[in-house]
Amino acid sequence: NAGVTQTPKFQVLKTGQSMTLQCAQDMNHEYMSWYRQDPGMGLRLIHYSVGAGITDQGEVPNGYNVSRSTTEDFPLRLLSAAPSQTSVYFCASSYGKGQGTGELFFGEGSRLTVL
Amino acid sequence: RKEVEQDPGPFNVPEGATVAFNCTYSNSASQSFFWYRQDCRKEPKLLMSVYSSGNEDGRFTAQLNRASQYISLLIRDSKLSDSATYLCVVNLGSGGGADGLTFGKGTHLIIQP
């Protein structure tokens, strides 16, 4: 099994551009989420989903959109990139709807630079 | 607002030594606690869960102190391969869902030969 797959691994954007980070998992996990990791800040939750058709905001949702049309896929859209969105983005999934377990399975990360 | 706090280090420890670090959390109602490991420029991976009775996995021991609101990680007979950042994770959410998982900033451990 591939686990959690993120693409692209690296991306450079100009301010104002939009893009989508792709995330797919093949473990039939209902719970999926997006985090960003910045130096000195730790991992912060952007958006999450407990199943197809259901999404919710995390700690830092502004400037990002998500959708969950299938169990497998959970793309993250940057609407109008800003330098403050320069970060490493991780997609993560968990068993069931994410209840009762702390095991998150992470993708390898996407390093985004906004100029 | 610092809900999960860790000493960022780095902890420089000679190979074979024992090292321990703590993590404090703010919500006394938290029910689940974990240690994750993150290698440089890699994704975090679950190292171990922390139960009320403690948890031991080989050279690694994790303990929970609810009264003082901290968890600890002890590594015995440290190996060069233990060099990594160790993330303390606490579920601060009331519902227990994974969206309540709050990550500390991590403790950087360097094992020296």
Interface residues (C-beta under 8 A of the other chain):
Chain A: Y31 S33 Y35 G40 M41 G42 L43 R44 L45 Y48 V50 D56 G58 F90 S94 K97 G98 Q99 G100 T101 G102 E103 L104 F106 G107 E108 G109
Chain B: V4 S32 F33 F34 R41 K42 E43 P44 K45 L46 S49 L87 V89 N91 G95 G96 G97 A98 D99 L101 F103 G104 K105 G106
